[in-house]
């Protein structure tokens, strides 16, 4: 049995997705995820070229996630109402424009604004692309299509740093954005010629724009306060003002969501303990891997760190990303045998051990000393993230699967924004220190950032207890593929239940 559009069982002899829609959606998700994971590797080169500090350019990473968090649900709803193909093509146009703006920029402002636009484009392509793929197929064919989409998502996330590093050494950092723009341009006629338009005639026509804005207003001042806190002073009026605005906007968000007809977040779902636990786990994992990649990308390339070239640094970060992807196919099988709570708890234990080893980073460490901790962190996060992405959707009624997926995807972006901002602040403060040797100061920054990311993983052990005996009934190929896709996007999974 396979899932139909409502998530109930239908015969496996379903409608096969056309090659065009499959190619358009898989190529788009591959370039979006490769672009996203590559940017941290590019930051030192961009910093040198545009004359801006990496602490300023961290907004190119956090800004992307901030906008993505605000837009990921809204873009999917807009596609259901206005037409998924139309909105998908709009996302491609935005992506192309953002790539061109970034590549042509001679200052930090252009790079950051381009990345803000790219955050909207990327989340739109992920949300609408998966919807287009789902409505174009059914039964076993849909499972195969989702599997390929998940594989493209995972491959893009894994190879991005390596491709980015190679292009910095060969074409300059701009090469990544020009190539991605060119691929996206080719996707437009492919989509127009091969993808049928589709809408959801049963969805209410209203869009929760107030909720979308309030998400951004909640997160932006919080990230600003985390970024500027050391410079302004943690008890300064500016820092406290940012936190106050964030709290007020957050309160306003929950007030609005309880009153609008079609809310961005269905607050009733927050009473689902498994969904809430899954969302927290996803936030921690997304934040941890993005924060770690950001700091290591800078440290590996710094002359007083490991002094690597961009290509070497891209290859050096592969264990942290590829390990997370490669372990995903095995998560579902393990969850069937021992339950989600045990797998998530095991994952956080392994991740915590990896970060614990990173607390002892010193200026004398060669790259070889980083490999085992990075593998431990990646494997642990792969276990925790795969189970959480699955549980986020199988723990709710069929009618709420899309809403639950939206909540967890929003959490993914929120975690990335907050952890990168905090890790950047810690590392930048250490890099600016004038006390002692700079190599030891930088190593200390990596250690302190690792501590920051380790503490939520310890909290994750407590969160895992909320799962009770949540266990998957099966571990099919689609379960493994969606677990892999869960590195960057929570895919609604049907056909597995909790007990």
DRENFIMI-109858 format. One record per atom (N, C-alpha, C): residue in one letter; x, y, z negated. Coordinates in steps of 0.02 Angstrom, whole numbers, plus 50000, padded with zeros to 5 digits. Example, Ala and Ser with C-alpha at 12.3 -4.5 7.8 and 13.67 -1.06 7.14 Angstrom:
BEGIN
A506604971649610;A506154977549610;A506604983549610;S506424988849646;S506844994749643;S506455000249606;
//
This chain:
BEGIN
X500424994050000;X500005000050000;X500445006250000;X500225011450035;X500585017750037;X500125023450019;X500385029450009;X499975034949987;X499645038650045;X499005040450037;X498725044950086;X498795052150061;X498465056850093;X498575063850075;X498325065550005;X497845061749981;X497595063049914;X497965059149862;X498385054449884;X498785050749837;X498495044149817;X497975041649853;X497695035149837;X497915030049888;X497845023749873;X498105018549917;X497745018249984;X498125017450037;X497855016450104;X498265010950137;X498025007850189;X498415002650223;X499075005250247;X499565000850249;X500235002850270;X500265004750344;X499805002450384;X499805004150455;X499565011350464;X499995016050451;X499795023050453;X500015026550516;X499895032950518;X500085036950576;X500835038650570;X501195037750625;X501905038850626;X502065046150640;X502515049050601;X502725055950613;X503115056350679;X502975061550720;X503335062450782;X504055064050770;X504465062750820;X505185064050814;X505315071550804;X504895075750834;X504995082950829;X504905085550759;X504345083750727;X504215086150659;X504735083250611;X504935077050623;X505435073950580;X506105077550587;X506295079050649;X506925082550661;X506915089550632;X506375093250643;X506335100250620;X506365100650544;X506005096250510;X505995096650437;X506645094050406;X506915088750434;X507545086050406;X508135090650418;X508175093550478;X508725098150493;X508685104350450;X508075106950441;X507995113050401;X508185111850328;X507975106150300;X508145104950230;X508895103650222;X509195100550272;X509915099250269;X510315105750268;X510145110550314;X510535116750316;X510395121150256;X509775121050231;X509625125150172;X510025122650112;X510035116150101;X510385113450043;X511135113750050;X511385112750112;X512105113450123;X512325120650111;X511935125350135;X512075132450126;X512075134250052;X511575131850016;X511515133449945;X512105130749904;X512285124549916;X512815121549876;X513505124049896;X513565127049956;X514225129449979;X514405136349955;X513905140249935;X514025147349921;X514525148449865;X514505144449813;X514975145449757;X515705144649781;X515825140049827;X516495139149855;X516715145449893;X516235148849924;X516395154649965;X516535160949925;X516315161249862;X516325167449824;X517015170649819;X517565166949804;X518215170249801;X518405173649867;X518265170349923;X518415173249989;X517985179350002;X517345178949985;X516895184749993;X517115190449949;X517305188849887;X517535193949840;X518125197849867;X518605194249894;X519205197449921;X519035201749983;X518575199250024;X518415202650086;X518005208950076;X517515208750031;X517065214550022;X517275218949964;X517795216849927;X518055221049873;X517595221349813;X517275215849796;X516835215549738;X517045209849693;X516945210549628;X517145205349581;X516665199349587;X516915193549567;X516485187649569;X515925188149517;X516035192049464;X515495193049415;X514915196949446;X515075201449492;X514545205049528;X514215200349579;X514625196549614;X514365192149666;X513995186049638;X514015185049572;X513605179549545;X512865180849559;X512695187249572;X511995188749589;X511815185749657;X512305184149698;X512165180749761;X511915173649747;X512105170849690;X511885164149670;X511255164549627;X511285168749574;X510705169149530;X510115172549564;X510245177449607;X509695180849642;X509325176049688;X509695171649721;X509385166549763;X508905162249722;X509125160149664;X508705155949621;X508115159649592;X508215166049575;X507665170049548;X507095170649598;X507265172349660;X506755173049711;X506445166249727;X506865161049729;X506605154349742;X506095152249690;X506225153749627;X505765151949573;X505095155349582;X505115161749603;X504495165549611;X504095163449673;X504445160949724;X504125159849790;X503945152549803;X504275147749770;X504215140749789;X503495138349790;X503085140349741;X502395138149739;X501965142249787;X502075148749786;X501685153349828;X501755151749902;X502365150149924;X502465148649995;X502085142450016;X502055137449971;X501665131449987;X500925132849993;X500675137049947;X499965138949949;X499815142950012;X500265147650029;X500175151650089;X500155147250151;X500565142150153;X500565137450209;X499905133750214;X499625131650157;X498985128150157;X498435132550184;X498475139150170;X497945143750190;X498035146450261;X498635149250275;X498755152650338;X498985147950394;X499215142050376;X499485137350425;X500195135550407;X500315129050399;X500975126950376;X501515128050428;X501355126850491;X501845127950544;X502025135350549;X501525139650545;X501635146850549;X502085149250493;X501955147050432;X502355149250375;X503055146150378;X503095139950402;X503745136750410;X504185140650460;X503895142650516;X504275146650565;X504455153350535;X504005156250496;X504175162450460;X504775161550415;X504805155750382;X505385154250340;X506015153650380;X505975150650440;X506565150250483;X506805157150505;X506335161450523;X506515168250543;X506855171950486;X506575171350426;X506885174550367;X507575171750354;X507655165250362;X508295162050350;X508815164650400;X508625165150463;X509085167650515;X509285174850499;X508785179050482;X508925186050466;X509395186650406;X509285182450356;X509705182850296;X510415180750312;X510495175550352;X511165173350371;X511545178850409;X511185182050456;X511505187350494;X511695193250449;X511255195150404;X511395200650358;X512005199150315;X512045193150288;X512615191250246;X513255191250286;X513245188150345;X513845187550386;X514105194350409;X513665199150420;X513855205750443;X514025210650387;X513915208550325;X514005213050268;X514745214650256;X514865220950239;X515535223150220;X515565225150147;X515015224250111;X514995225950040;X514575220850003;X514605221149937;X514255216349895;X513495216949902;X513255223049913;X512535224149916;X512215220149973;X512535220150031;X512265216350088;X512255208950075;X512775206450044;X512815199250029;X512265197349979;X512185201449927;X511685199849875;X510975200449902;X510825205849939;X510165206549968;X510015200850017;X510515199050057;X510425193550103;X510265187150067;X510585185950012;X510455179849973;X509765180149939;X509535186049920;X508865186549893;X508355184449946;X508445186950007;X508005185150062;X508055177650075;X508665175050071;X508775167950083;X508435163650031;X508375166149970;X508015162449918;X507285161349937;X506975166649965;X506275166049988;X506235161250047;X506705161950094;X506705157750154;X506815150450136;X507305149050093;X507465142150076;X506895138650041;X506585141949992;X506035138749956;X505435137650002;X505325142250049;X504785141450097;X504895135550143;X505505134850167;X505655129250212;X505605122450177;X505815122150114;X505755115950077;X505025114150064;X504645119150041;X503945117750023;X503525116150084;X503555120250136;X503135119250195;X503395113550238;X504055112450239;X504325107050278;X504075100250255;X504075099250190;X503825092950163;X503075092150176;X502695097650171;X501985097250185;X501855095450258;X502225098550303;X502155096850375;X502295089550388;X502805086950355;X502995080050364;X502455075350338;X502165077150282;X501655072850250;X501015072550291;X500795078350318;X500165078350355;X500245075250425;X500865074450448;X500975071750515;X501025064150515;X500985061050456;X501065053750453;X500665051050394;X500605044450392;X500255041350336;X500505034250328;X500335031250271;X500505024350259;X501255023250257;X501475017650285;X502175015850285;X502595020850324;X502295023850376;X502665028850415;X502825034950373;X502355036850330;X502485042650286;X503045041050237;X503055035050211;X503585033150165;X504265033450199;X504295031250261;X504925031450298;X505135038750311;X504645042950330;X504795049850345;X505045053550283;X504715052350226;X504925055550164;X505615053050143;X505745046550157;X506405043850142;X506955047550181;X506825048650245;X507315052150286;X507395059350264;X506845062550247;X506875069450222;X507275069750157;X507155064950113;X507535064750051;X508275063550063;X508435059250111;X509135058050127;X509465064350154;X509105068050197;X509375074250225;X509495079450170;X509025079850122;X509105084450066;X509725082850026;X509805076450010;X510365074349969;X511035075250005;X511055073450069;X511675074250108;X511875081550113;X511385085950125;X511535093050129;X511835095650065;X511545093750008;X511805096049944;X512505093449931;X512645087349954;X513295084349940;X513855087049984;X513715088250048;X514245090150094;X514345097750098;X513885101650071;X513925108850076;X514595111850054;X514835110149993;X515475113049971;X516065111250017;X516065105150042;X516615103050087;X516585106850153;X515995107550182;X515925111250244;X516095118550233;X515845121450179;X515985128450164;X516725129650157;X517075125250121;X517795126050113;X518165125450178;X517965120750221;X518285119850286;X518195125950330;X517595128950328;X517455134650371;X517825140950347;X517915141750281;X518295147450256;X519005147250284;X519295141250285;X519985140550309;X520035141150385;X519485140050421;X519535140050494;X519215146150527;X518605147850507;X518235153350539;X518155159450494;X518335158750430;X518155163950382;X517495162150350;X517355165250292;X516745163350255;X516105164750295;X516145169550343;X515555171150383;X515335165350427;X515795160850444;X515645155350490;X515065151150467;X515015149750402;X514475145550376;X513795148550393;X513735155150383;X513085158350394;X512915158950468;X513415160150511;X513275160350583;X513065153550609;X513395148350586;X513225141550609;X512525139650586;X512385141050522;X511715139450495;X511175143350533;X511325149750548;X510845153750585;X510715150850654;X511255148550687;X511185145550753;X510765139350753;X510865135050702;X510465128950696;X509735130650684;X509615135650640;X508925137650625;X508585140450687;X508955144150729;X508675146750792;X508425141050835;X508805135650840;X508605129950881;X507995126450852;X507905126950786;X507325123750754;X506665127150772;X506685133550792;X506065137150806;X505715134350868;X506045133950926;X505685130950984;X505515123550973;X505945120050937;X505805113050921;X505155112550882;X505065116950833;X504455116850792;X503845118850833;X503915124150874;X503355126550915;X503125121250964;X503585117350992;X503425112551044;X503175105851018;X503385104050957;X503255097250934;X502835096650871;X502745102150834;X502395101750770;X501695104850777;X501195101050758;X500505103550761;X500365107850700;X499935112850710;X499735117150654;X499265113250608;X499305114650544;X498855111450496;X498725116150438;X498125115450409;X497925119450352;X497535114950304;X497405117550245;X496985114050197;X496325117950191;X495805115750226;X495175119550227;X494825119650159;X495015115150115;X494685114750049;X495015119149996;X495605121850011;X495955125949961;X495645132949958;X495545135549897;X495305142449890;X495775147249925;X495505152749951;X495895157249991;X496315162149951;X496225162449887;X496595167349846;X497305164849831;X497765169649824;X498465168249808;X498645172049745;X498985168849700;X499165171949635;X499785176349643;X499695182149675;X500255186649684;X500495189549618;X500035190849572;X500225193549507;X500685188749470;X500525182349473;X500955177349441;X501635177049473;X501655177549539;X502295177449576;X502735183249554;X502445189149551;X502835195149530;X503065194449458;X502625191949415;X502805191549344;X503355186349331;X503395181149372;X503955176449366;X504615180049378;X504625184049431;X505235187749448;X505395192949394;X504885196449369;X504995201649318;X505205198549251;X504995192449239;X505215188949178;X505955186949183;X506145184249240;X506815181449247;X507345186749261;X507205191649303;X507715196549324;X508035200249266;X507645203349220;X507965206749164;X508315201949116;X508065195849111;X508395190949068;X509085189249095;X509125188049161;X509775186649192;X510235192849188;X509945198749197;X510345204949192;X510625205649121;X510215204349071;X510445204849002;X510995199748987;X510915193549012;X511435188549002;X512085190449037;X512025193549096;X512615195349135;X512995201249106;X512615206149083;X512925212449060;X513005212948984;X512755207848948;X512795207948876;X513475209548848;X514015206048870;X514685207548843;X514905214648857;X514725217348915;X514935224048934;X514525229348896;X513885228248891;X513455233148858;X513465232348782;X513595226248759;X513525224648688;X512875220948678;X512905215348642;X512305211148635;X511755214448595;X511935219448555;X511415222948515;X511285229948542;X511535231348602;X511435237948632;X510715238848654;X510515245048662;X509825246548683;X509685243548752;X510185243848797;X510085241148865;X509965233648864;X510375229948826;X510295222648823;X509635220748790;X509495223848734;X508865222348699;X508265224448740;X508345229948778;X507795232048822;X507655226948876;X508185224148906;X508085218848957;X507715212848928;X507925210848868;X507595205148837;X506865206648820;X506735212848798;X506045214848781;X505605214748843;X505855217348899;X505475217248961;X505335210048983;X505835205748976;X505755198748995;X505215195348953;X505235196548888;X504735193548843;X504035196148860;X503985202748870;X503335205648886;X503055202948952;X503485202449002;X503265199749067;X503075192449061;X503455188649020;X503285181649009;X502605180848976;X502475185148927;X501815185048895;X501265186848945;X501415191848986;X500935193849038;X500795188249087;X501325184449104;X501245178849151;X500745173749124;X500835171749062;X500385166749034;X499675169549026;X499625176049012;X498955179049007;X498605179049074;X498975180749126;X498695180849194;X498505173849217;X498945169049204;X498825162249228;X498205159149197;X498015161549137;X497425158949104;X496775161949130;X496835167049174;X496235170649197;X496115170249272;X496645169549312;X496545169649385;X496205163249408;X495885163649467;X495495158049493;X495945152249512;X496485153849548;X496965148649570;X497655150649544;X497835148449484;X498465150749454;X499075147549485;X499635151049480;X500275148349502;X500445142149462;X500305142449397;X500425136849351;X499775135349315;X499545129249322;X498945127049286;X499145125849213;X498955130349169;X499175129849099;X498925123549065;X498375120849090;X498105114649059;X498605108949066;X499015109149120;X499505103849130;X500055104049077;X500145109749045;X500675110248994;X500495106548930;X499895103848928;X499715099548871;X499925092248884;X500165090948944;X500405084348962;X501125083648938;X501235079648887;X501885079348854;X502435076748901;X502265071848942;X502765069048988;X502955074149040;X502475077849067;X502625083049116;X503065088449087;X502895090749026;X503305095948994;X504015093448982;X504075087348958;X504735084448946;X505125083949011;X504785081749065;X505115081149130;X505355087849155;X504935092949146;X505115099649168;X505725102249132;X505765101049067;X506345103249028;X506975099649051;X506905093049063;X507485089249086;X507725091849154;X507265093049199;X507445095649266;X507795102349260;X507535106749217;X507845113349206;X508555112549181;X508665108149132;X509325107149103;X509815104449155;X509595099449194;X510035096449243;X510205101349299;X509695104749325;X509825109649379;X510275115249354;X510155117549293;X510585122749265;X511295120349254;X511365114349228;X512025111749212;X512455110749275;X512165107649327;X512565106349387;X512735112749423;X512275117549426;X512415123849460;X512915128149421;X512835128249355;X513315132049314;X514015129149318;X514055122449316;X514705119049321;X515035120349388;X514645119749443;X514925120849510;X515175127949517;X514805132749490;X514995139749495;X515675140849462;X515745138549400;X516365139749362;X516955136049394;X516855129749411;X517405125849439;X517625128449508;X517145130849547;X517325133649612;X517805139549604;X517695143649553;X518135149349540;X518795147049511;X518765142449462;X519375140249427;X519845136449474;X519565132149515;X519985128149559;X520355132549610;X520055138149630;X520365142449681;X520785148049652;X520725149349588;X521105154849557;X521855153049556;X522295157549576;X523025156149574;X523275154349505;X522945156949453;X523125155249384;X522735149249358;X522295146549400;X521945140349383;X522305134549418;X521965131349465;X522295125949502;X522575128349569;X522405134449590;X522695137449650;X522535133649714;X521945130749719;X521755126949779;X521525131549835;X521565128949896;X521245132349953;X520495131049949;X520085134849987;X519365133549986;X519195126350007;X519535123750057;X519405116850078;X519575111950023;X520145112849991;X520335108449936;X519835108949879;X519615115049864;X519125115949809;X518465112649827;X518255113249890;X517635109949911;X517685102449903;X518245099549922;X518345092349913;X518385090549840;X518695094949800;X518785093449728;X518125093449690;X517625097149714;X516985097349680;X516515091649702;X516725087749751;X516295082349776;X516075077449721;X516505075449674;X516265070849623;X515675073549583;X515635080149575;X515095083049535;X514435083149572;X514445083549638;X513835083849677;X513675077049708;X514175074049739;X514055067549772;X513865062249721;X514175062449662;X514005057549611;X513275058049590;X513025064249584;X512325065349567;X511865062449620;X512055063049683;X511655060549739;X511695052949744;X512305050249739;X512405043149751;X512075038749698;X512025041249637;X511725037149584;X510965036949588;X510675041949624;X509945042549625;X509575036249649;X509805032749701;X509435026849724;X509365021349673;X509805021249623;X509785015849573;X509355017549513;X509125023949509;X508765026149449;X508095022549442;X507725022049497;X507055019049494;X507085011849470;X507565008049496;X507635001049474;X507775000549400;X508215004849376;X508385004649305;X507795006649262;X507405011649286;X506825013949248;X506285008549243;X506225004449295;X505754998949293;X505944993949238;X506584992849231;X506824987849183;X506804990249110;X507034996449098;X507114998649028;X506695004649009;X506345007749057;X505905013349043;X506245020049053;X505845025049067;X506105031749082;X506465034849023;X506185033948963;X506495036948904;X507205034548894;X507315028048902;X507985025248893;X508465027748947;X508225028149009;X508665030449064;X508845037749054;X508355041849037;X508495049049027;X508965049948967;X508835046348913;X509275046748855;X509985044548871;X510045039048907;X510695036648928;X511045041848972;X510665044849017;X510955049849061;X511235055749022;X510865058148973;X511105063848935;X511695062048890;X511725055848867;X512295053648827;X512925053748870;X512885050948931;X513455050748976;X513665057848996;X513175062149011;X513315069049029;X513655072748972;X513405071748912;X513695075048853;X514415073048843;X514555066648853;X515245064248846;X515695067648898;X515435068348959;X515825071749012;X515975078948994;X515465082548971;X515575089548951;X516025089948889;X515965085048845;X516385085048785;X517125084648805;X517275080548855;X517965080148879;X518195086748909;X517735090448940;X517905096848971;X518055102248919;X517875101048857;X518025105948804;X518775106348790;X519145101348813;X519865101048800;X520285103248860;X519955106548908;X520315109148966;X520855113948943;X521455113348972;X521995117948957;X522345119849021;X522765124849018;X523125127049077;X523585121849106;X523745116649068;X524195111349092;X523825105849130;X523165105949130;X522785100749164;X522895101149240;X523055095449270;X523045094849343;X522345092449363;X522215092249428;X521545090549451;X521335083549428;X521805078849426;X521635072049407;X521295071549339;X521435076249294;X521135076049228;X520395077849231;X520175081149284;X519475083249290;X519035077649319;X519335072949354;X518935068249394;X518455064049352;X518705060749300;X518265056449260;X517715060449224;X517865066149193;X517315070149164;X516795072149215;X517015074149275;X516535076149327;X516095070249348;X516395064449355;X515995058549374;X515495056949318;X515715057249256;X515255055849200;X514675060749199;X514825067149209;X514295072249209;X513805070949266;X514085069449326;X513655068349384;X513215062149376;X513505056649354;X513125050449345;X512585051449293;X512765054549237;X512265055749185;X511695060149208;X511865065449244;X511345069849270;X510915066349322;X511215062049362;X510835058249411;X510315053849379;X510495050449325;X510015046349288;X509445050549260;X509615055949226;X509105060049193;X508655063449244;X508955066349296;X508565070049346;X508105065549386;X508365059649407;X507955055149447;X507325052949411;X507395051149348;X506805048949309;X506325054749297;X506595060549280;X506175066249266;X505775068449327;X506105068449386;X505755070349448;X505185065549463;X505295059149449;X504765054249460;X504205055049410;X504385055649346;X503875056149294;X503465062449299;X503745067749326;X503395074149331;X502755073549371;X502745069049420;X502145068549462;X501725062249448;X502035056849426;X501635050849414;X501275051149347;X501425056149306;X501115056649240;X500485060949239;X500285063449298;X499685067749301;X499165064649347;X498535066849342;X498015064349388;X498185065849461;X497885061949506;X498025062749577;X497915069949601;X497395073149576;X497225079849599;X497715085049576;X498145083449528;X498615088249500;X499345086949519;X499455082049564;X500135080249583;X500505086249614;X500165089849659;X500485095649691;X500655100949640;X500205102349593;X500335107449543;X500905105449497;X500935098949479;X501485096649436;X502155097149472;X502155095449537;X502755096049577;X502985103349581;X502505107949587;X502675115049589;X502985117449525;X502725115149468;X503005117149404;X503735114849397;X503865108649414;X504545106049406;X505025109149456;X504785110749517;X505215114149565;X505385121249542;X504895124549513;X505025131249486;X505545130849430;X505495125749388;X505965124849333;X506675123749360;X506735120349417;X507385119149447;X507735125649464;X507365130249494;X507645136749511;X507795140949448;X507345140649400;X507455144449338;X508085142149303;X508175135549297;X508765132849265;X509405135149300;X509405134849366;X509995136949404;X510155144349391;X509655148649391;X509765155749381;X510045157249312;X509735154349260;X509945155949192;X510635153149175;X510765146949194;X511405143849177;X511985147049215;X511875148649279;X512415151849317;X512565158749288;X512045162449270;X512165169149241;X512555168549176;X512355163949133;X512705163149068;X513415160549078;X513505155649122;X514175152849134;X514625158149165;X514355162149211;X514745167449242;X514975172549191;X514535174249145;X514705179049093;X515285176449050;X515235170249029;X515755167248987;X516415166849023;X516395164449085;X517015163649123;X517325170449141;X516915175149161;X517175181849180;X517485185349120;X517175184449062;X517455187449001;X518145184548986;X518205177948994;X518845174648982;X519365176849033;X519155177549097;X519615179549150;X519875186649140;X519465190949108;X519655197949098;X520065198949034;X520145193548995;X520505194148931;X521235195848943;X521505200148901;X522215202148906;X522635198848852;X522335194448814;X522685191148760;X522955184348783;X523615183348776;X523925177048794;X524005176148868;X524225170148888;X524335168648959;X523665168048995;X523645170449057;X523015170449094;X522785163349111;X523255158849123;X523055151949140;X522675148749082;X522915150049021;X522565147348963;X521895150848952;X521875157248967;X521245160948960;X520715158149007;X520915156749070;X520445153949118;X520225147049097;X520685142949075;X520515136249051;X520035136648992;X520155141548948;X519705142548892;X519005144548915;X518975148448970;X518325150148998;X517955144149023;X518305139549056;X517985133249080;X517735129249020;X518145128848967;X517955125048908;X517335128048874;X517325134648868;X516745137948836;X516115137248878;X516195137748944;X515615136748988;X515365129548983;X515815124848976;X515625117748968;X515235116748904;X515455120148851;X515085119648787;X514385122348796;X514325127948831;X513665130848844;X513205125748878;X513475121948926;X513065117348963;X512975110648928;X513415109148880;X513355102948842;X512785103348791;X512705109048760;X512215109648706;X511495108148729;X511265110648787;X510605108648811;X510545101148825;X511105097948844;X511095090748856;X510965086948791;X511225089548736;X511075086648671;X510335087348655;X510065093348672;X509345094348665;X508955089448708;X509235087848766;X508895083148811;X508785076348779;X509225074348734;X509135068048698;X508505068148656;X508365073948627;X507755074848587;X507145074748633;X507205078248690;X506645078548738;X506475071648764;X506975067448773;X506855060648799;X506375056748755;X506365058348691;X505925054748645;X505185056148660;X505035061548696;X504345063148713;X504045058548765;X504455054448796;X504215050148850;X503855043948824;X503915042448760;X503625036348732;X503875030348773;X503395026348799;X503585020348837;X503455021448911;X503525027548935;X503405028949006;X503875024749049;X503565020749093;X503955016049133;X503655015549203;X504085015149254;X503845014249322;X503665006849334;X503125005749372;X502914998849387;X503314995849444;X503585000049488;X503934997449546;X504515001949564;X504964999449606;X505535003349630;X505645001749703;X505215004749745;X505255003549816;X505755008349849;X505825007549914;X506285011849951;X506095019149945;X505435020549946;X505225027549941;X505365030449873;X505335026249821;X505505028649754;X506235030649751;X506655026749783;X507365028249784;X507515034549824;X507165035449880;X507285041249922;X507055047649888;X506465047249855;X506225053349823;X506645054949762;X506945049949730;X507405051349676;X508025055049702;X508255053149761;X508815056649792;X508625063749811;X508035064549838;X507795071249856;X507715075549794;X507585072349737;X507485075849675;X508095079749651;X508665078849684;X509245082949668;X509095090249681;X508665091549732;X508525098449750;X507775100049752;X507335094949751;X506625096249759;X506235090349731;X505725091749691;X505305086349665;X504785084449717;X504805078249740;X504345075749791;X503795071949756;X503155073649771;X502605069749741;X502675062349757;X502675058149707;X502755050949716;X502115047449696;X501835043649741;X501225040049728;X501365032649730;X500975028749692;X501065021549694;X501465018949635;X501675023549591;X502005021449529;X501595024249472;X501555020549417;X501145022849361;X501525022249297;X501245025449246;X501555025049180;X501175020149137;X501535017249091;X501195012849043;X501515013348975;
//
